[in-house]
Amino acid sequence: MQQERHNRYEKARILGARALQVSYGAPVLVETDQTEPILIAAEEYDAGVLPFTVKRGPN
């Protein structure tokens, strides 16, 4: 599956939402040595395993 390209605002929103989920105890989707939720979210984003979809308005 090809990773969708996100702009920096979408990426920040996705990482923030995922970091919040991880901080509240959501299971981590990648093997990592990180302990900070934002760093875990960034690794998950880079691995392309996050189950987030960005819906954009009509252009």
C-alpha positions in Angstrom: 0.0 0.0 0.0 1.4 3.3 -1.0 1.5 5.9 1.7 -0.7 9.0 1.1 1.1 12.3 1.0 0.0 14.7 3.7 0.9 18.4 4.0 2.5 19.5 7.3 -0.7 20.5 8.9 -2.4 17.1 8.2 0.7 15.3 9.4 0.8 17.4 12.7 -2.9 16.6 13.3 -2.5 12.9 12.6 0.6 12.7 14.9 -1.1 14.6 17.6 -4.2 12.5 17.6 -2.2 9.3 17.5 0.1 10.4 20.3 -2.9 11.2 22.5 -4.3 7.7 21.8 -0.9 6.1 22.8 -0.7 8.2 25.9 -4.1 6.9 27.0 -3.0 3.3 26.5 -3.8 2.4 22.9 -1.7 -0.5 21.6 1.5 0.5 19.8 1.5 -0.7 16.1 5.3 -1.0 15.6 8.2 -2.4 17.5 10.0 0.5 19.1 12.3 1.5 22.0 10.7 4.9 22.3 8.7 5.9 25.4 7.4 9.3 24.3 4.0 9.0 22.7 4.8 11.6 20.0 8.0 9.7 19.0 6.0 6.5 18.9 3.4 8.2 16.7 6.1 9.5 14.4 7.6 6.0 14.0 4.2 4.6 13.2 3.5 7.3 10.7 6.9 6.7 9.0 6.1 3.0 8.8 2.8 3.7 7.2 0.7 1.7 9.6 -1.6 4.4 11.0 -5.3 3.8 10.3 -6.1 7.5 9.7 -7.8 8.9 6.6 -7.7 12.5 5.6 -10.8 13.8 3.8 -10.2 17.0 1.8 -12.9 19.2 0.4 -13.5 19.6 -3.3 -10.9 21.7 -5.1 
